[in-house]
Amino acid sequence: MSQENLEKIIAQQATTIQNLTDEIKLLREQVVYLTQKRYGKSSKQMSLNGQTNLFDEPEAQDDGENNLLELR
């Protein structure tokens, strides 16, 4: 291989490395953003199985207790 060919290959590899480095940086930023969005202070608490409840459990329990008191 000639010196010129080797220099072209090195330049291509340097460009590829820079592109991949930029992509990794972007992906890491996305991971940080999505992690903060999912688990941050302002995120809603999800149930353990990952599904939301149709009704809030504390309100449902309060209504049941109130109904029991009214029956007595």
CYANA upper distance limits for C-alpha pairs under 8 A (distance plus 0.5 A):
  1 MET  CA      5 ASN  CA      6.86
  1 MET  CA      6 LEU  CA      7.34
  2 SER  CA      6 LEU  CA      6.89
  3 GLN  CA      7 GLU  CA      6.72
  4 GLU  CA      8 LYS  CA      6.83
  5 ASN  CA      9 ILE  CA      6.74
  6 LEU  CA     10 ILE  CA      6.62
  7 GLU  CA     11 ALA  CA      6.61
  8 LYS  CA     12 GLN  CA      6.64
  9 ILE  CA     13 GLN  CA      6.60
 10 ILE  CA     14 ALA  CA      6.57
 11 ALA  CA     15 THR  CA      6.72
 12 GLN  CA     16 THR  CA      6.66
 13 GLN  CA     17 ILE  CA      6.52
 14 ALA  CA     18 GLN  CA      6.67
 15 THR  CA     19 ASN  CA      6.65
 16 THR  CA     20 LEU  CA      6.63
 17 ILE  CA     21 THR  CA      6.52
 18 GLN  CA     22 ASP  CA      6.64
 19 ASN  CA     23 GLU  CA      6.71
 20 LEU  CA     24 ILE  CA      6.61
 21 THR  CA     25 LYS  CA      6.71
 22 ASP  CA     26 LEU  CA      6.77
 23 GLU  CA     27 LEU  CA      6.64
 24 ILE  CA     28 ARG  CA      6.59
 25 LYS  CA     29 GLU  CA      6.77
 26 LEU  CA     30 GLN  CA      6.78
 27 LEU  CA     31 VAL  CA      6.70
 28 ARG  CA     32 VAL  CA      6.76
 29 GLU  CA     33 TYR  CA      6.65
 30 GLN  CA     34 LEU  CA      6.48
 31 VAL  CA     35 THR  CA      6.36
 32 VAL  CA     36 GLN  CA      6.60
 33 TYR  CA     37 LYS  CA      6.60
 34 LEU  CA     38 ARG  CA      6.46
 35 THR  CA     39 TYR  CA      6.28
 35 THR  CA     40 GLY  CA      7.71
 36 GLN  CA     40 GLY  CA      4.95
 37 LYS  CA     42 SER  CA      8.18
 37 LYS  CA     43 SER  CA      6.76
 38 ARG  CA     43 SER  CA      6.38
 39 TYR  CA     43 SER  CA      6.49
 46 MET  CA     50 GLY  CA      6.28
 46 MET  CA     51 GLN  CA      7.10
 46 MET  CA     52 THR  CA      6.51
 47 SER  CA     51 GLN  CA      6.38
 47 SER  CA     52 THR  CA      6.59
 47 SER  CA     53 ASN  CA      8.09
 53 ASN  CA     57 GLU  CA      8.40
 55 PHE  CA     59 GLU  CA      8.29
 55 PHE  CA     60 ALA  CA      7.61
 56 ASP  CA     60 ALA  CA      6.95
 57 GLU  CA     61 GLN  CA      6.66
 58 PRO  CA     62 ASP  CA      6.64
 59 GLU  CA     63 ASP  CA      6.66
 60 ALA  CA     64 GLY  CA      6.82
 61 GLN  CA     65 GLU  CA      6.78
 62 ASP  CA     66 ASN  CA      6.67
 63 ASP  CA     67 ASN  CA      6.62
 64 GLY  CA     68 LEU  CA      6.81
 65 GLU  CA     69 LEU  CA      6.86
 66 ASN  CA     70 GLU  CA      6.74
 67 ASN  CA     71 LEU  CA      6.82
 68 LEU  CA     72 ARG  CA      7.17
